[in-house]
Amino acid sequence: MVLKKLNQESEIALRHLQVMETVWENQPIGIFKLAEIMKLPRHKIRYSLRVLEQSGIIQPTQYGAIIKEGSDETIKKMKNDLKEAIERIERMSQMIQKF
C-alpha cells in the first residue's frame, strides 16, 4: 500500500528508459516497429515517446523517432536523479528491515 505508487511509477519509468534504449539502437524508428520489437501496445509506446519528447531526449522525424542531438545534458540529469532515487530506496530498505 505505502509503496504501491512507487512500484507503479518505477515500472512506467523503466518502460520509458526501455523505449529510449530501443530508439537509440534502431533510430529512426516508428511506433509500429517499436511496439513490435518491445511486444507492447502502441498506446504505451506512444505515451513513452511523448514523455521522452517533452523531456528533450527524442525528437520525431518523418522517418520515426530519433535521439535528439544535444540530449546529453538531459540524460546526465536523469542519471543523477536515478542515483538520488536509488539512495532513497536503499535508506527505505534499511528502515523496513528493522521491523
N, C-alpha and C positions, 0 to 999 in steps of 0.2 A: 504494500500500500504506500508506504512512505517513499519508497524508491521506484515505484512503478513508472512514474513520469520520466525519471532519469533513464530507465531502461528503454522506454519508448523513444525518447529524444535521441539517445545514443544509437539506436537502431536506424533512425532516419539519417542521422549524421554519417553513419557508416555507409549507408546507401549512396549518399551524395559523394562521398570520397571514392566509392567503387565506380560510380558513373564518371567522375573526374579521371580516374585511372584508365578506364576503358576508352574515354575520349582521347586521352594522352597517347595511348597505344595504337589507336585506329583513326586518328583525325585525318581528314574531316569525316564525320560520321553522323548519320541522321537518327532520328528517334526509332524508326522501324528496325534498323540494324542493331542499334544499342539494345533494344528490347529483346531482339533475337539472341544476341550474344549473352546478355545478362539473365535471360529467362525471367524477365519481369514484365508486368503490364505496362503498356505505353504511357498510361496516365501517371504512373510513378516515375518513369524516366523523364517525362515532360516536366513534372514538378521539380525534380532534382536539377534538370538543366536550367530551369527558371531561377532557382536559388543560386546556382553556380554563376549564372549570367549576372544576376543582381549583385553578387559578391565580387564581380570583376575578374573571375577566373576563366570563364569561357566566353566565346562570342559565336553567335550564329553566322553562318555564311550560306550562300546559295548551294553549297555542296554538303553542308552539315556543320555540326559544332566543331570548333577547334579551341585549343588552349590559347587564351588571349595573350598576345605579346605584352610583356611588362607586368604579368601577373605574379612575378617573383615575390614582390613585397607582400601581396595579399597571402600567398602561400606561406611565406615566412611568419606572418602574423598568426595564421592558422596553426602552424607548428607550435608557436608559443602558447596559444590558447589551449591546445591539446595538452601540452606539458603541464600547465596550471590545473587543468581538469583532472589529469592523472594524479597529481599531488593531492588534490582534494579527495578523490576517490580512495587513495591509499590511506589518508587520515580517517575517512569514514570506516574503512575496513578495519583499521586498528581499533577504533572506538567500539565497533559492533562485536569484536572478538571478546570484549570484556564481559559480555552478557552470557 
